[in-house]
Amino acid sequence: MESGFKTYQKYLDSLRENPLLNTVSDSELNNLLQLGSAEEWPKKTCIIDCKRALYKFHIIISGRLKIYKTNGSNNRHLTLFMLRKGDMFDVLSLLDNQEHHVYYETLDELKVLCIPIVNMKTWIDKNPGFTQNLLTYLTKQIRTLENYVIDVSLEDTSTRLAKLLLNHSNKKSNTIDGISDLSHDELAGMIGTTRAVVNRQLQHLREEGIIDITRKHITINNIEALIKITESNK
């Protein structure tokens, strides 16, 4: 990626704001940018697959990316992660040199910095402080998956949905951030159920006065009641 363009400065500013790169000097951030290329992927597309992710490393500059598994026999899918600005992928392929058999889909127009894996590994060798940040990042993802498995295995769908809404709630505005514009099918994939179940549970929450639903907008009216749902099975 060549310096001197507005895109370069925007990407550089994004890297400077990224907590995963807080140990990296400005000169090394510039080196990282020059190793990669800026790419823009359209909304609702599957631009990459596990083979590409084996040879390219990506840093999200803006937009959201869904990482998921799917069952072709019943068309159900399970969302493993929703990545946003500052997230990186695929960390597993970077570390173990193996294909990570998952699917990737853009939920918005996505801007990414794309870096050849070989170049990324060379850059990491010169910036050992980044390695610790990357391991901490990977640990958080493992904990997220652990909690996900526990919830899907032990909690009912009403509890899982309540947790999802609380985890994305804005305490100041009582709105749902980051997922409010997603379809019910996408929400279902995030809690391991079906769209019909999510529709039914959301309607129940609205009828109880716990939430309001308008087009692409969910507002929490009674956060205490939502918390009570998550605690009912403890």
N, C-alpha and C positions, 0 to 999 in steps of 0.2 A: 504494500500500500504506500503510495507516494505522498510525501508531505507537501504542504503548500496549498491544499484545497480545504474548503469548508467541511467536507465530509471527514477529512483527516482530523481536524480540530475537534469536531463533535465526538468522534470515536476516542480521541485522546482524553477529552474531558470525562467521558464515561468511564474509562479505565482508571483515571485519577480518583473517581468517586467510588470505585469498587472496593469493598472491604477485603476481598480476597487478595488484592494487590497493594495493600497498605504498607507493606514492607519493601516495595519495589521503588527504586529511584526513577526520577523523571526520564533520565537518559535510557534506562532499561525499558520503560514503558514505550518510548519511541522505537526502540529496537524491536519490541514485540509487535508493534503496529506494522513496522516495515517487513516483518516476516509473513504477515497475513494479507488478506484481501477483504474488502467490504462487500457484503452481499445483502440483498433484500429479497425476502421470500413472500409471495402473496398469502393472503389470509385463507385459511381452510384448505391448505395443501400439504402433501407429504413429500417434501423436497428431498429428504435424505432417508437412507436406510442404514442397517447395521454395517453394511460393507463400507459405505462412505465414512461412517463414524469411526471406522477402524483406522482410517488414513488421514482424517481431518478432525481437528479440535475446534470447538466453537465457543465464543463468548457472546452472550446476548447483550446487545446495545439497547434495544427497545422491543416491546411486544411480549406475547406469551406463547409458550410452546408446550404442548401436551406430550408426555411420554406414557405410552400405554401398551397393554397386551390385549389381544382379542381372541375370541372363540368363533371360528368361521362357521361352525355348525348351528349356532343359535344367534349369531350377530351381536352377542354381548361383549362389552369391553370393560376393562378395569384400568382406570387412570392411576399410574404409579406416582407421577410427579407433574406439577404444573410449574414450569420454569418461567422466570421473568427477567427483567433487566438485571444484569450483574451475574446471573447464573451461568454455569459452564457445563458443557457436555461434549463427548461422553467420557466421564472421568474413569469409569471402569476400563474401557478400551485403552485409554491412555496409560493406565497402570499395569494391565495384565496382557496387553497385545492380543486380545481375543475379541471376536465379534460379540456384541451385546444384543441379544435377540429381542428387541423391543421395537415399537413403532413410534414415529414422531409426526406430529401434526401441528401446524401453526394455527393458533386461535385468533391472531391478529396479523396484520402485516408485520413481519419480523425483520429486524436489522441485526446482523451478526458479523462478528469478526471471525473469519475462517482461516485457520493456521494449519499447515501440514504437520502431522503428528511428529515426524522426525525433527522438524524445526522447533516444535514446542518442547520436546524433550531436551534438546540442546540448550534452549533458553532456560529451562528449569534448572539444569545443572549449574548455570551461572547465577541463579537466584534461589539459593537454598531456603531462604526465609519464606518463599512462596509455598514450598512443599508442606510446611507445617500448617499453613492456612488451608491448603487443599485437603489435607488429612482431616482437619477440623470440619471442613465443609462436607466431606464424605461421611464422617461420623454422624453429623446432623441428619443426613439423608437416610442412613441406616436406622437411626432412632425413629425417624418419621415412618419408615416402612414397618418397623417393629410395632409401633402404635397402631398402624393401619391394620396389620394382621390381627392384632388383639381385638380391635374394634369389630372388624368383619366377622371374626370367629365367635365373639362373646356378647356383642351388643346387638339390640334390635335396630331396625332401620330408623325408627323415630329418634332414637338416641344418637345414631350416627349422623343423621341430618342436622339435629340440633347442635352437635359438636362442630359440624362443618360451618354452619352459620355463625356460631360464636367465634370460631377461629378466624373468620374473615370479617368480623364486625368492627365498625369504627365507633369507638366508645363515645366520641364527641357528638357525632351526628346520628348515631343509632342506625346507620345504613350498612349495607353489606358491600365491601370493597373487593374488587378483583374477580368475583365470580357472578355478580348480580346479573350481568348481561348474557350469561351462558344459558344454553337451552337446558331443559329438564333432562334430556338425554345425557348431556355432559355432566350435570350434577349427579345423575345416577351413577355414572362411571366413576365418580370420585368417592362414592361410598359403597360401591359394590352391590348395586341393586338395579332395578329397571326403571324406565321412565314413568310407567304407570304408577309404581309405588311412590316415587317422588312427587308426582302430581297429587296423589291422594294425601300424602303427608303434608304438603304445602297448603293444600286447601283446608285441611284440619287445623293447622296452625293459624290460618287466616280466620276461620270461623270462630276459633277460641279467642281471637283478638290479640294474639301474640305477635303476629307480623301483619304488615300490609304488603300487597303485591300490585305493582303497576307494570307497565311495559318496560322490561329490562331494568326493573328497580325493585328491591326488597328493603323494607324498613322494619326494624325491630321496635315494637310497641311496649313489650313487656320482657325485658332481658332476664328478670328474676325467674319468670315462668320457663324461659328457655333453659336457663341453668338448672332448674329443678328437674327438667326432663333428663338432662345428662347425668343427674345424681340419683335418679329413681331406681337404677339397677345396681347401685353399689351396696 
